[in-house]
Amino acid sequence: MGDIVRDSEVVEITEPPRFGFGERVMARSVIRNDGTFNGLDVGVVLVQKGDLGYVRSIGTFLQQYYIYAVEFVEHGYQVGMRAKEMCTLDGLPDEVIDQLSPEAQAFIRDAGKKQVEEEEEQ
């Protein structure tokens, strides 16, 4: 654990989490296995920049940071991520959505339709 870089000036857990359960997110950077993802070697790429997922749980690390378990449905697994490594896809203005890749635009539109359908069924 001697190689953990800790910014002692930042204590995220004094504020509420930036993301909520079920929130749709997109990876802002490449995420590699730091040794906490079982079954793959350290350094293997787990998530590519732009991959899309859902926040499934929220924990903490070092009593300082929030760690979000993000499920990447396309890959079939969950990855622990920090807030700075992702951005929300929920509630984005149309002008921001128009700048996203076609895959991201379809993800946002399709997930929104599914949510409306589920609410109508209840």
BALUMDO-656064 format. One line per 3 residues: their letters; for each residue x, y, z of N, C-alpha, C, O. Coordinates in pm, whole numbers, plus 32768, in hexadecimal, padded with zeros to 4 digits. Layout:
REM residues N
A> X:Y:Z:X:Y:Z:X:Y:Z:X:Y:Z ~ ...
This chain:
REM residues 122
MGD> 8052:7F89:8000:8000:8000:8000:8056:807D:8000:8021:80EC:8009 ~ 80D8:806F:7FF7:812F:80E3:7FF8:8126:8136:7F7A:8155:81A8:7F79 ~ 80EA:8101:7F0E:80E3:814C:7E92:805F:8197:7E80:8046:81CC:7E15
IVR> 800B:819D:7EE8:7F8C:81E5:7EDF:7FAA:827A:7EE5:7FE8:82AB:7F43 ~ 7F7B:82C1:7E80:7F8A:8352:7E7E:7F10:838C:7EC4:7E9F:8373:7E9B ~ 7F29:83D9:7F2C:7EBA:840E:7F7C:7EC4:84A5:7F82:7F25:84DC:7FB6
DSE> 7E60:84E6:7F4C:7E58:8577:7F51:7E19:859C:7FD7:7D9F:8599:7FE5 ~ 7E6B:85BE:8039:7E39:85D3:80C1:7DE1:864E:80CD:7D9E:865F:8133 ~ 7DE0:86A2:806A:7D8E:871C:806E:7CFD:8702:8046:7CA5:8753:8063
VVE> 7CE3:8692:8005:7C5E:8674:7FD3:7C1D:8608:802A:7C55:859B:803A ~ 7BA8:8627:8062:7B5B:85C4:80AD:7ACD:85C9:8075:7A7A:8618:80A0 ~ 7AB5:8570:8012:7A35:856F:7FCB:79C0:854E:8026:7952:8581:8013
ITE> 79D6:84F9:808A:7965:84C5:80D7:7929:852C:8137:78C9:850C:817E ~ 795F:85A5:813B:791E:860F:8189:78A5:8647:813F:7854:868F:817A ~ 789A:8627:80BF:782A:8651:806B:77DC:85D4:803F:7811:8565:8046
PPR> 775F:85E6:8012:7715:8572:7FDE:7757:853C:7F5F:779F:8586:7F1C ~ 7740:84BD:7F3E:7778:8486:7EC2:7748:84D5:7E48:76D8:8507:7E46 ~ 779E:84DF:7DE3:777A:8527:7D68:771A:84D8:7D10:76D0:8512:7CC1
FGF> 771C:8455:7D1D:76C9:83FE:7CC9:766D:83AC:7D22:768E:838F:7D95 ~ 75F9:8386:7CEC:7598:8338:7D38:7589:82AD:7D01:75BA:828E:7C94 ~ 7544:8258:7D4E:752C:81CE:7D23:74DB:81CD:7CA1:7477:8213:7C94
GER> 7508:817C:7C42:74C3:816F:7BC2:74E3:81DC:7B5E:74B3:81D6:7AEC ~ 7532:823E:7B85:7552:82AC:7B2A:75A8:8279:7AB6:7603:8228:7AC9 ~ 7589:82AA:7A3F:75D5:8285:79C7:7652:82DC:79C0:764B:8356:79CF
VMA> 76C5:829C:79A8:7744:82E4:79A4:7796:82B7:792C:777F:824E:78F1 ~ 77F9:830B:790B:7856:82EC:78A0:78E4:82FE:78D7:7900:835F:791D ~ 793C:82A1:78B7:79C7:82A9:78E5:7A0F:831D:78A1:7A08:832C:7827
RSV> 7A54:836E:78F0:7AA0:83E0:78BC:7B2F:83BA:789A:7B77:8406:7859 ~ 7B5A:8344:78C6:7BE3:8319:78AD:7BE9:8281:78A7:7B89:823C:78CB ~ 7C5A:824E:787B:7C72:81BE:7879:7C89:8191:7909:7CD3:81D1:7953
IRN> 7C4A:8123:7931:7C5B:80EC:79B7:7CA0:8064:79AB:7C72:800A:7965 ~ 7D10:8058:79F1:7D5D:7FDB:79F0:7D4F:7F95:7A77:7D32:7FD4:7ADD ~ 7D64:7F13:7A75:7D5E:7EC6:7AF0:7DD4:7EED:7B4A:7E48:7EE1:7B25
DGT> 7DB1:7F1A:7BC2:7E18:7F3F:7C24:7E34:7ECC:7C84:7E7A:7EDC:7CE8 ~ 7DFD:7E57:7C65:7E0F:7DE2:7CB9:7D93:7DBF:7D08:7D90:7D58:7D4B ~ 7D2E:7E14:7D03:7CB4:7DFA:7D4F:7C4A:7DB0:7CFD:7BE4:7D88:7D34
FNG> 7C60:7D9E:7C7C:7C02:7D54:7C27:7C37:7CC6:7C17:7C9B:7CB0:7BD3 ~ 7BF4:7C67:7C57:7C22:7BDC:7C58:7C1B:7B9D:7BCD:7BC0:7BB8:7B7F ~ 7C7D:7B48:7BB1:7C7C:7AFA:7B37:7CC5:7B38:7AC2:7CD7:7AF6:7A5B
LDV> 7CEF:7BB5:7ACE:7D3B:7BF6:7A63:7DBC:7C2F:7A9C:7DC3:7C54:7B11 ~ 7E21:7C34:7A48:7EA3:7C68:7A72:7E9D:7CFE:7A8E:7E4A:7D46:7A57 ~ 7EF5:7D2A:7AE4:7F03:7DB9:7AFF:7F2B:7DFE:7A7D:7F81:7DCF:7A34
GVV> 7EEB:7E6E:7A62:7F0A:7EBC:79EA:7EB0:7EA1:7973:7EB1:7EEC:7912 ~ 7E61:7E36:797A:7E04:7E16:790C:7D97:7E82:7907:7D63:7EAA:796F ~ 7D76:7EAF:788F:7D0D:7F14:787F:7C85:7ED6:789D:7C5F:7E70:7862
LVQ> 7C3C:7F14:78FB:7BB6:7EE7:791F:7B4B:7F39:78D8:7AE4:7F04:78AF ~ 7B65:7FBC:78CB:7B02:8018:7894:7B4A:8078:7836:7BB4:80AE:7857 ~ 7B10:808D:77C2:7B45:80EF:7763:7B02:8176:7779:7A91:817C:77A9
KGD> 7B45:81DF:7756:7B09:8264:775A:7A8B:8262:7703:7A8F:8235:7690 ~ 7A1B:8292:773A:799E:8295:76EF:7943:821F:7708:78D1:821F:76DC ~ 7974:81B8:7750:791C:8146:7770:78AB:8175:77CA:78BB:81D0:781B
LGY> 7837:8135:77BB:77BD:815F:77FE:7793:80F9:7866:779A:8080:7850 ~ 7766:812C:78DB:773D:80D1:7945:76DB:8111:79A5:76AE:8182:7992 ~ 76BA:80C5:7A0F:765A:80F0:7A76:769B:80E4:7AFF:76E1:8082:7B1A
VRS> 7685:8146:7B55:76B6:8140:7BDF:7661:80DA:7C2A:75E7:80E7:7C30 ~ 76A1:8074:7C63:765A:800A:7CAA:766A:8013:7D42:7611:7FE8:7D8B ~ 76D8:8049:7D72:76EA:805C:7E02:7751:80C8:7E1A:779E:80ED:7DC1
IGT> 7751:80FA:7E95:77AD:8166:7EBA:77EF:8141:7F3D:77AC:8125:7FA0 ~ 7873:8142:7F3E:78BF:8127:7FB7:7925:8195:7FCE:7923:81FC:7F8A ~ 797E:8180:802D:79E8:81E2:8047:7A6F:819C:804B:7A77:8122:8059
FLQ> 7AD8:81EB:803D:7B61:81B9:8040:7BB5:8219:8092:7BB1:8292:807A ~ 7BFF:81E5:80F1:7C58:8233:8147:7C10:82A2:8195:7C4D:8306:81B9 ~ 7B91:828F:81AE:7B3E:82F3:81F3:7B4E:837D:81B2:7B4B:83E4:81F6
QYY> 7B5F:837B:812E:7B7B:83F7:80E7:7B30:8402:8063:7AFE:846D:8041 ~ 7B29:8395:8017:7AF1:8399:7F91:7A75:8340:7F87:7A6A:82DB:7FCC ~ 7A18:8366:7F2F:79AD:830D:7F07:79E1:82B3:7E99:7A27:82E0:7E3E
IYA> 79BD:8235:7EA1:79D8:81D6:7E35:7951:81A3:7E04:7901:816F:7E51 ~ 7939:81B3:7D83:78BB:818C:7D46:78CF:8108:7CFC:7929:80FD:7CA8 ~ 787D:80A5:7D1B:787D:8028:7CCE:7827:8040:7C54:77AE:8051:7C5E
VEF> 7867:8042:7BE0:7823:8060:7B63:7819:7FE0:7B12:787D:7F9E:7AF5 ~ 779D:7FBD:7AEE:7785:7F46:7A9D:778B:7F6C:7A0A:773F:7FC1:79DA ~ 77E7:7F2D:79C3:77F3:7F41:7933:77B1:7EC8:78F1:77EF:7E5F:78DE
VEH> 7733:7EDA:78CE:76E0:7E6C:789B:771E:7E2D:7820:771C:7DB3:7811 ~ 7756:7E7E:77C9:7792:7E4B:774E:7806:7DEB:776C:781D:7D8B:7723 ~ 7850:7E06:77DA:78C1:7DB1:77FF:7898:7D3F:785C:78DA:7CD8:7862
GYQ> 7829:7D53:78A5:77FA:7CEB:78FF:783A:7CEA:7988:783B:7C83:79CC ~ 7871:7D5C:79B3:78AC:7D61:7A39:78A3:7DED:7A74:787E:7E4D:7A31 ~ 78C6:7DF4:7AF6:78C6:7E73:7B3F:7955:7E9C:7B5E:79AB:7E49:7B79
VGM> 796B:7F1F:7B5A:79F0:7F56:7B74:79E1:7FC6:7BDA:7985:8018:7BD0 ~ 7A3B:7FCB:7C3C:7A3D:8038:7C9C:7A7D:80B3:7C5E:7AEB:80AB:7C27 ~ 7A38:8126:7C67:7A6B:81A1:7C28:7A5A:8217:7C86:7A02:8219:7CDC
RAK> 7AB1:8279:7C75:7AA4:82F8:7CBD:7A50:8358:7C69:7A42:8345:7BF0 ~ 7A18:83BE:7CA9:79C2:841E:7C64:7A0C:8464:7BF3:79D1:847F:7B8A ~ 7A8B:8481:7C06:7AD8:84C8:7B9F:7AEF:8474:7B22:7B1A:84A9:7ABB
EMC> 7AD2:83F1:7B29:7AE8:8398:7AB8:7A6C:8385:7A61:7A70:833A:79FF ~ 79FC:83C8:7A86:7981:83B5:7A39:792E:8434:7A3A:7946:8490:7A88 ~ 78CB:8437:79E1:786D:84A7:79DD:77E0:846F:79CB:77CE:8402:7995
TLD> 777F:84BC:79F8:76F3:848F:79F0:76BE:8499:7962:76EC:84EA:7912 ~ 765C:8447:7946:7615:844F:78C6:7582:846F:78DD:7536:847C:787D ~ 755B:847D:795A:74D1:849E:797C:74BF:8534:7987:750F:8579:79C5
GLP> 7454:8567:7949:7434:85F5:7952:748E:8650:7903:749A:86C7:7922 ~ 74CF:861C:789C:7526:866F:784A:74D5:86C6:77EA:7470:8698:77B5 ~ 7500:8741:77D3:74BC:8795:7770:74CD:875B:76E3:752F:8716:76C7
DEV> 746E:8777:768B:7472:8742:7602:74F2:8768:75B9:7528:8718:756C ~ 7525:87E3:75CE:759E:880D:7588:7618:87BB:75B1:7676:87AC:7563 ~ 7618:8786:762B:7686:8730:7657:7675:86A6:761A:76D6:866A:75EB
IDQ> 75FB:8673:761A:75E0:85EE:75E1:7606:85EB:754D:763A:8587:751C ~ 75EB:8658:7505:760A:865E:7476:769F:8650:7459:76C5:862B:73EA ~ 76F4:866C:74BB:7785:8663:74A8:77BD:85D9:74C8:7833:85BF:74B0
LSP> 776A:8581:74FD:7797:84FB:7521:779B:849F:74A8:7762:84BE:743F ~ 77DE:842F:74B8:77E4:83CB:744C:7759:8392:7433:7703:8398:748B ~ 7742:835B:73BC:76BF:831E:739F:7699:82B1:7404:7624:82A3:7427
EAQ> 76FC:8263:7433:76E1:81F9:7494:76AF:8235:7517:7650:8203:7554 ~ 76F1:82A0:7543:76CA:82E1:75C0:763F:831F:75B3:75EE:8318:760F ~ 7623:835C:7540:759F:8398:752A:7532:832C:752F:74C9:8340:756C
AFI> 754C:82B9:74EF:74EB:824B:74F0:74D7:8216:757D:7467:81F7:75A5 ~ 7543:820B:75C9:753C:81DB:7653:74E3:8237:76A6:748F:8208:76F3 ~ 74F5:82B9:7698:74A7:831A:76E5:7414:8312:76BE:73BC:8310:7715
RDA> 73F9:830D:763D:736D:8309:760E:7328:8285:7633:72B7:8285:7663 ~ 736C:8215:761C:7332:8191:7638:7317:817E:76CD:72AC:814D:76F3 ~ 7375:81A4:7721:7363:8195:77B1:72F1:81ED:77E1:72A6:81C5:783A
GKK> 72E2:8262:77A8:7274:82BA:77CD:71EE:827E:77A9:718E:828A:77F6 ~ 71E5:823D:7734:7168:81FC:770A:7145:8189:7767:70D2:8178:778D ~ 71AA:8139:778C:7193:80C8:77E5:7160:80F6:786D:7107:80B8:78A7
QVE> 7197:8164:789F:716D:8199:7920:70DB:81C6:791B:708F:81AB:7978 ~ 70B2:820A:78AF:7028:8237:789F:6FCB:81BF:7898:6F61:81BF:78D6 ~ 6FF1:8158:784C:6F9F:80DF:783F:6F8D:809B:78C5:6F1F:806E:78E5
EEE> 6FF8:8092:7915:6FEF:8052:7999:6F93:80A1:79F5:6F46:8065:7A41 ~ 6F9A:8124:79F0:6F43:8178:7A44:6EB1:8169:7A1C:6E59:816A:7A73 ~ 6E95:815A:799A:6E0C:814A:796B:6DD2:80C3:7994:6D5A:80B8:79AD
EQ> 6E28:805C:799C:6DFA:7FD7:79C4:6DD2:7FD2:7A56:6D7E:7F81:7A7C ~ 6E0C:8026:7AA8:6DF0:8025:7B37:6D77:8072:7B52:6D4D:807D:7BC5
